[in-house]
Amino acid sequence: MNPRDFHSLALRLANGTTPAEYRSAISRAYYAAYNVAVQFLEAMAIYKPKQGDLHRTLQNRLVASNDPEIRQVGDDLSDFHARRCKADYDMAHKGSESQQNALAAMKEAAAMIAKLDSCPRNGDRWKQIRDSIKQANA
C-alpha cells in the first residue's frame, strides 16, 4: 500500500463535519508521514526494529541523518506523534476536534512527505544520510 493514500483519506476526513472525522484526519495524516519515513529508511536498508518504541526509533534515526531537512522531519514527527496520540486516545482534548487543527495536520504531513521525497534515491545526499544514520547506530 502507498502510505500517501492515508494522506488522501485524511484530507477527505478533514473536510468532514464531525469531531470523529477531525480526530481521524489527524491520525491518518500522521501515519501518512510516518509510513513514508519508514519506506524512506527501508530504501536505505535501515529497517524497523522488531520491538520497542517504533515511533521514537524512527524519529531518532531521522534526527541522526545530519541532514537539516531530514532532521527536521524527525523533530516534527515527534511533536506530531504527541498530537496523534491525543487525537486517538484523549477524548477530553477538544483541540483534536477542530477542523482547523485537522487541516493544519494535513499541511504538516504534506510538508514532511515533500521533504522526504525531495531527496533523490541513491544520490550523494541520500548516501550521506544513510551513512550518518548507520554510523549513529540509531
C-alpha positions as CSV (number, residue, x, y, z in Angstrom):
1,M,0.0,0.0,0.0
2,N,1.1,3.5,-0.7
3,P,1.1,5.4,2.6
4,R,0.3,8.6,0.7
5,D,-3.2,7.1,0.4
6,F,-3.6,7.8,4.1
7,H,-2.9,11.5,3.4
8,S,-5.7,11.5,0.7
9,L,-8.1,9.9,3.2
10,A,-7.1,12.4,5.9
11,L,-8.0,15.2,3.5
12,R,-11.4,13.8,3.0
13,L,-11.9,13.4,6.8
14,A,-10.6,16.9,7.5
15,N,-13.2,18.3,5.1
16,G,-15.9,16.5,7.2
17,T,-18.1,17.9,9.8
18,T,-17.7,15.8,12.9
19,P,-15.2,15.6,15.8
20,A,-14.6,11.9,14.9
21,E,-13.6,12.9,11.3
22,Y,-11.3,15.6,12.5
23,R,-9.6,13.3,15.1
24,S,-9.3,10.6,12.4
25,A,-7.8,13.1,9.9
26,I,-5.0,14.0,12.4
27,S,-4.3,10.3,13.0
28,R,-4.3,9.4,9.3
29,A,-2.1,12.4,8.4
30,Y,0.4,11.3,11.0
31,Y,0.5,7.8,9.7
32,A,0.9,9.0,6.1
33,A,4.1,10.9,7.1
34,Y,5.3,8.1,9.5
35,N,5.0,5.4,6.9
36,V,6.6,7.5,4.1
37,A,9.5,7.9,6.5
38,V,9.6,4.2,7.2
39,Q,9.7,3.5,3.5
40,F,12.5,6.2,3.1
41,L,14.6,4.3,5.6
42,E,13.8,0.9,4.3
43,A,15.0,2.0,0.9
44,M,18.4,2.6,2.6
45,A,18.3,-0.9,4.1
46,I,17.5,0.6,7.5
47,Y,14.6,-1.5,8.8
48,K,12.1,-1.0,11.6
49,P,13.1,-2.7,14.8
50,K,11.0,-5.7,15.7
51,Q,10.3,-4.4,19.2
52,G,10.4,-1.2,21.3
53,D,9.1,2.2,20.5
54,L,9.0,2.2,16.7
55,H,7.9,5.8,16.6
56,R,10.8,7.1,18.7
57,T,13.3,4.9,16.9
58,L,12.1,6.3,13.5
59,Q,12.4,9.9,14.9
60,N,15.8,9.2,16.3
61,R,17.1,7.8,13.0
62,L,15.9,10.8,11.0
63,V,17.5,13.2,13.5
64,A,20.7,11.2,13.2
65,S,20.8,11.9,9.5
66,N,22.9,15.1,9.8
67,D,20.7,16.5,7.0
68,P,18.9,19.6,8.1
69,E,15.6,18.8,6.2
70,I,15.5,15.2,7.2
71,R,16.5,16.0,10.8
72,Q,13.6,18.5,10.9
73,V,11.2,15.7,9.7
74,G,12.4,13.6,12.7
75,D,11.8,16.5,15.1
76,D,8.4,17.3,13.6
77,L,7.3,13.7,13.7
78,S,8.0,13.7,17.4
79,D,5.6,16.6,18.0
80,F,3.1,15.2,15.5
81,H,3.1,11.9,17.3
82,A,2.0,13.5,20.5
83,R,-0.9,15.2,18.8
84,R,-1.8,12.0,17.1
85,C,-1.9,10.3,20.5
86,K,-4.2,13.0,21.8
87,A,-6.5,12.6,18.8
88,D,-6.7,8.9,19.2
89,Y,-6.7,8.4,23.0
90,D,-7.6,11.6,24.8
91,M,-11.3,12.2,24.4
92,A,-11.2,15.2,26.7
93,H,-8.8,17.0,24.4
94,K,-11.1,19.3,22.4
95,G,-8.3,20.7,20.2
96,S,-8.3,17.4,18.3
97,E,-12.0,18.1,17.3
98,S,-11.2,21.2,15.4
99,Q,-11.3,21.3,11.6
100,Q,-8.6,24.0,11.7
101,N,-6.3,21.6,13.5
102,A,-7.1,18.7,11.2
103,L,-6.3,20.8,8.2
104,A,-3.1,22.0,9.8
105,A,-2.1,18.3,10.4
106,M,-2.7,17.8,6.7
107,K,-0.4,20.6,5.7
108,E,2.3,19.4,8.2
109,A,2.2,15.8,6.9
110,A,2.4,17.1,3.3
111,A,5.4,19.2,4.1
112,M,7.2,16.2,5.8
113,I,6.4,13.9,2.8
114,A,7.7,16.6,0.4
115,K,11.0,16.8,2.3
116,L,11.5,13.1,2.2
117,D,10.5,12.9,-1.5
118,S,12.9,15.8,-2.3
119,C,15.9,13.6,-1.5
120,P,16.7,11.6,-4.7
121,R,17.3,7.9,-4.1
122,N,20.8,6.8,-4.4
123,G,22.2,10.3,-4.9
124,D,25.1,11.7,-2.9
125,R,22.8,13.4,-0.4
126,W,20.8,10.2,0.1
127,K,24.0,8.2,0.6
128,Q,25.3,10.7,3.2
129,I,22.0,10.5,5.1
130,R,22.2,6.7,5.1
131,D,25.8,6.6,6.2
132,S,25.2,9.1,9.0
133,I,22.2,7.1,10.4
134,K,24.2,3.9,10.2
135,Q,27.2,5.4,11.9
136,A,25.0,6.7,14.7
137,N,23.6,3.2,15.1
138,A,20.3,4.9,15.9
